[in-house]
Amino acid sequence: MIGWSWAPAGIDDRKDVRLLTELLAERPFLLADGATGTNLFEMGLVSGEAPELWIDSHPDRIMALHQSFVDAGADLILTNTFGCNQRRLMLHDLQSRARELNRMAAQLARAVADKAPRRVIVAGSVGPTGDLLAPLGPLTEEEAVAVFAEQIAGLREGGAELAWIETMSAQEEMRAAARAAASLGMPYTLTASFDTAGRTMMGLAPAALPAFTATLSPQPEALGANCGVGASDLVMSVLDLAAGANGTPIIAKANAGIPQWQGAHIHYSGTPAVMGAYACLAYDAGARIIGGCCGTAPAHLAAMRLALDQHERRAPPSLEAVVAALGPLAQPPRAEGAEPRRRDRRRG
C-alpha cells in the first residue's frame, strides 16, 4: 500500500532556514542526542512493541527522553520516528496514520527544544522502509519517494527543521529519501550504517558515500555514519568519510559499545568514559556533529559533552590510537569482492 500522493516544494509558505549550517559556522561542533529505542526499553517499552506507538500512548515519556538529552547538553534531538513510515507501520496496522504520527512526534520534540536555554535543533528521524527496492525487492524508487515524502511532510508540519535520513544501506533508498526531502523544500542530512565488515549491508564503503551524495540535488547539509557495530569501527568510517567530503560536515553517531545479553535484556558495553573518549576521537577524525546511537543513555551523552568541551582538536587518530582508547574493531573490513550479508536491524 502506498496510497498517499505528494506535492512538490511549495506546499506552504514556510522558508526553511539552514539552521544546521548556521550553527556549524558559529561552533566547532554540535552534540547530537543518544539512543531512542534502547532508552525507551529502560522506560517500559516491551519487546516487539514499536517505539513509534508511544508517540500516541506515552507522549510524556517521549518528551522526558528528549528533555534528558537536552539536559545532558544536546544541541540536536531526533524525533521518535525512525520506523514511522507507511511501510513499517503496516506491521502494526497503522499505515493510515503515518503523516499524523510524524507530525505529533515532531511537536513533542519541538515543545522540549523551545524550552531549552540554548538553540536546540529538532531533526526528523527518517529510517529505512524495511523493503529492498526493485529489482531486488517489491518497492520501486518512485513508491519509496512517496513513502518518505509522506513522513517528511508530517515531520515538517510538526516543527522539525531538517530531515535526518539515517541508518541507510542502499544508494537507491538514500536517493529516494533525499528526493522526498528536496520535493518538500526540507533540508536534510544523510547517514549510513557501515555494519557489515566496514561497509553497508548492500556493499557501500564509507569512502564512496561522499561521491554518491555529490550526485544528489540538493546535496545533504551533512553526511556520515551511525549505528554499525561499535565505536572503534565507526571512528574508522569517519576517517574515510572525511577524506572525501570536500568540506561537507561529517556526522558520527556510534553505538555505546557492543551489545551483550544480560538475562533477558541487552546491555551495551560502552561506559560514559569510553563514550567521552569516542567523542573526542570522532572529532579528531573529522566529525562536526557527534552523538550516540544504540545504548547511548543521557549519562553517556553528558560525558561526551564534558569531554568535547575540554578537548582541542588534534591530528586524525591512527588505527592503533583508536583501538587503544576504544578497543578492537568488531568487524575488520572485508576483502574486495566479498559479498555482503543482508540482515534486518533497526536503529536503537
MARZA-182157 format. One line per field, with one value per residue (C-alpha): residue number from 1; x, y, z. Coordinates in steps of 0.5 Angstrom, whole numbers. Example, Ala and Ser with C-alpha at 12.3 -4.5 7.8 and 13.67 -1.06 7.14 Angstrom:
! residues 2
resi <- [1, 2]
c1 <- [25, 27]
c2 <- [-9, -2]
c3 <- [16, 14]
This chain:
! residues 348
resi <- [1, 2, 3, 4, 5, 6, 7, 8, 9, 10, 11, 12, 13, 14, 15, 16, 17, 18, 19, 20, 21, 22, 23, 24, 25, 26, 27, 28, 29, 30, 31, 32, 33, 34, 35, 36, 37, 38, 39, 40, 41, 42, 43, 44, 45, 46, 47, 48, 49, 50, 51, 52, 53, 54, 55, 56, 57, 58, 59, 60, 61, 62, 63, 64, 65, 66, 67, 68, 69, 70, 71, 72, 73, 74, 75, 76, 77, 78, 79, 80, 81, 82, 83, 84, 85, 86, 87, 88, 89, 90, 91, 92, 93, 94, 95, 96, 97, 98, 99, 100, 101, 102, 103, 104, 105, 106, 107, 108, 109, 110, 111, 112, 113, 114, 115, 116, 117, 118, 119, 120, 121, 122, 123, 124, 125, 126, 127, 128, 129, 130, 131, 132, 133, 134, 135, 136, 137, 138, 139, 140, 141, 142, 143, 144, 145, 146, 147, 148, 149, 150, 151, 152, 153, 154, 155, 156, 157, 158, 159, 160, 161, 162, 163, 164, 165, 166, 167, 168, 169, 170, 171, 172, 173, 174, 175, 176, 177, 178, 179, 180, 181, 182, 183, 184, 185, 186, 187, 188, 189, 190, 191, 192, 193, 194, 195, 196, 197, 198, 199, 200, 201, 202, 203, 204, 205, 206, 207, 208, 209, 210, 211, 212, 213, 214, 215, 216, 217, 218, 219, 220, 221, 222, 223, 224, 225, 226, 227, 228, 229, 230, 231, 232, 233, 234, 235, 236, 237, 238, 239, 240, 241, 242, 243, 244, 245, 246, 247, 248, 249, 250, 251, 252, 253, 254, 255, 256, 257, 258, 259, 260, 261, 262, 263, 264, 265, 266, 267, 268, 269, 270, 271, 272, 273, 274, 275, 276, 277, 278, 279, 280, 281, 282, 283, 284, 285, 286, 287, 288, 289, 290, 291, 292, 293, 294, 295, 296, 297, 298, 299, 300, 301, 302, 303, 304, 305, 306, 307, 308, 309, 310, 311, 312, 313, 314, 315, 316, 317, 318, 319, 320, 321, 322, 323, 324, 325, 326, 327, 328, 329, 330, 331, 332, 333, 334, 335, 336, 337, 338, 339, 340, 341, 342, 343, 344, 345, 346, 347, 348]
c1 <- [0, 2, -4, -1, 0, 6, 6, 13, 16, 12, 6, 7, 10, 15, 22, 27, 33, 39, 40, 45, 50, 49, 50, 56, 59, 59, 61, 67, 62, 55, 53, 47, 43, 43, 39, 32, 30, 34, 33, 25, 26, 29, 23, 18, 18, 17, 20, 16, 13, 15, 17, 13, 7, 9, 8, 1, 0, 6, 8, 10, 16, 18, 18, 22, 27, 28, 29, 34, 38, 38, 40, 46, 48, 45, 45, 40, 35, 32, 24, 22, 20, 26, 21, 15, 14, 8, 12, 14, 7, 4, 7, 2, -4, -2, 0, -6, -3, 4, 3, -1, 4, 10, 7, 6, 13, 16, 11, 13, 21, 19, 16, 22, 27, 23, 24, 32, 36, 40, 38, 37, 35, 29, 31, 26, 29, 28, 30, 29, 23, 25, 24, 29, 28, 27, 30, 32, 25, 18, 19, 20, 24, 18, 14, 20, 20, 12, 13, 19, 15, 9, 13, 18, 11, 9, 15, 16, 8, 10, 16, 22, 28, 31, 30, 35, 36, 39, 42, 41, 45, 43, 44, 37, 34, 38, 37, 29, 29, 34, 29, 23, 26, 28, 21, 18, 24, 27, 34, 37, 43, 45, 48, 49, 50, 57, 55, 58, 66, 66, 61, 53, 50, 49, 56, 57, 64, 65, 70, 64, 59, 61, 62, 55, 52, 55, 50, 44, 41, 41, 46, 46, 47, 52, 53, 56, 56, 51, 50, 54, 58, 62, 65, 72, 69, 65, 71, 75, 69, 69, 76, 75, 68, 72, 78, 73, 68, 70, 68, 61, 60, 61, 56, 59, 53, 56, 53, 55, 60, 58, 51, 51, 46, 45, 39, 33, 36, 41, 47, 52, 59, 61, 62, 61, 68, 69, 64, 67, 74, 70, 67, 74, 77, 71, 72, 79, 78, 74, 67, 63, 56, 57, 52, 51, 46, 44, 46, 47, 44, 44, 50, 54, 52, 53, 60, 61, 59, 64, 70, 69, 68, 75, 78, 82, 82, 88, 91, 87, 88, 91, 88, 93, 90, 83, 84, 88, 82, 76, 78, 79, 75, 69, 69, 75, 74, 73, 77, 75, 70, 67, 59, 56, 51, 44, 40, 35, 36, 33, 37, 37]
c2 <- [0, 7, 11, 18, 23, 28, 35, 39, 44, 50, 46, 52, 59, 57, 58, 53, 57, 52, 52, 47, 50, 57, 54, 50, 57, 59, 53, 48, 42, 40, 35, 30, 26, 19, 13, 13, 5, 3, 8, 7, 0, 2, 7, 1, -1, -8, -13, -13, -6, -1, 6, 10, 7, 11, 18, 17, 13, 16, 22, 24, 19, 21, 28, 26, 23, 29, 33, 28, 29, 37, 37, 33, 38, 36, 41, 37, 32, 27, 25, 19, 17, 12, 7, 12, 11, 7, 1, 0, 2, -3, -8, -5, -3, 4, 6, 11, 15, 16, 23, 25, 21, 24, 31, 29, 27, 33, 37, 33, 35, 42, 43, 41, 44, 51, 51, 50, 55, 55, 54, 46, 44, 39, 34, 29, 22, 18, 11, 6, 3, -4, -6, -7, -3, -6, -10, -14, -12, -10, -3, 2, 8, 13, 9, 10, 17, 18, 14, 18, 25, 23, 22, 28, 32, 31, 32, 39, 40, 39, 43, 39, 44, 38, 31, 27, 21, 15, 8, 7, 2, 2, 8, 7, 8, 14, 18, 16, 20, 25, 27, 27, 32, 36, 36, 39, 44, 41, 41, 34, 30, 23, 18, 10, 4, 1, -5, -11, -11, -4, -3, -2, -9, -7, -6, 1, 3, 10, 13, 12, 16, 23, 21, 19, 25, 29, 27, 29, 36, 39, 36, 34, 39, 34, 26, 21, 14, 12, 5, 0, -5, -1, 6, 4, 2, 8, 13, 9, 10, 18, 18, 15, 20, 26, 25, 25, 30, 36, 41, 38, 37, 30, 26, 21, 17, 11, 5, 5, -1, -8, -11, -16, -20, -20, -24, -22, -15, -13, -9, -4, -5, 2, 7, 14, 15, 11, 15, 21, 18, 16, 23, 27, 21, 22, 30, 29, 24, 30, 30, 36, 33, 28, 24, 17, 11, 4, 4, 11, 14, 21, 19, 18, 24, 28, 25, 27, 34, 35, 31, 35, 42, 41, 38, 42, 38, 34, 31, 25, 19, 12, 6, 4, 10, 8, 1, 3, 8, 4, -3, -7, -7, -11, -12, -11, -9, -15, -16, -13, -17, -21, -21, -17, -21, -18, -17, -14, -8, -2, 4, 4]
c3 <- [0, -2, -2, -1, -6, -5, -7, -10, -6, -4, 0, 5, 5, 10, 8, 12, 15, 14, 22, 22, 17, 21, 28, 25, 22, 30, 33, 33, 34, 35, 40, 38, 42, 44, 43, 43, 43, 48, 53, 52, 54, 60, 61, 60, 52, 51, 46, 40, 41, 36, 40, 35, 38, 44, 41, 42, 48, 52, 50, 57, 57, 50, 52, 58, 54, 50, 56, 59, 53, 53, 60, 58, 53, 47, 41, 37, 38, 34, 33, 35, 28, 26, 24, 23, 15, 12, 10, 17, 20, 16, 21, 27, 22, 23, 16, 15, 21, 18, 17, 23, 28, 25, 26, 33, 34, 32, 36, 42, 41, 39, 45, 49, 44, 45, 53, 52, 55, 48, 41, 40, 33, 32, 27, 24, 24, 18, 18, 12, 9, 11, 4, -1, -8, -14, -18, -11, -8, -8, -8, -14, -13, -14, -9, -4, -5, -4, 3, 5, 3, 7, 13, 12, 11, 17, 21, 18, 20, 27, 27, 25, 22, 18, 16, 19, 14, 18, 18, 11, 7, -1, -5, -9, -2, 0, -7, -6, 1, -1, -7, -2, 3, -3, -6, 0, 1, 7, 9, 10, 13, 11, 15, 13, 18, 16, 20, 15, 15, 14, 9, 9, 8, 1, 0, 0, 3, 7, 2, -3, 1, -1, -8, -8, -4, -9, -15, -11, -12, -7, -3, 4, 10, 13, 12, 16, 20, 25, 29, 26, 31, 35, 37, 34, 27, 27, 28, 23, 18, 20, 18, 11, 10, 12, 7, 1, 4, 1, 7, 8, 15, 18, 23, 28, 32, 35, 39, 46, 45, 44, 45, 50, 53, 61, 63, 59, 57, 52, 55, 52, 54, 53, 59, 60, 60, 54, 50, 52, 49, 43, 42, 42, 37, 33, 33, 31, 26, 22, 25, 27, 29, 34, 38, 40, 38, 41, 48, 49, 55, 58, 62, 56, 53, 59, 59, 52, 53, 58, 54, 48, 52, 55, 48, 43, 36, 35, 28, 26, 30, 28, 28, 34, 38, 36, 39, 45, 47, 45, 44, 38, 31, 32, 24, 21, 13, 9, 2, -4, -8, -2, -2, 4, 8, 9, 16, 19, 24, 27, 30, 38]
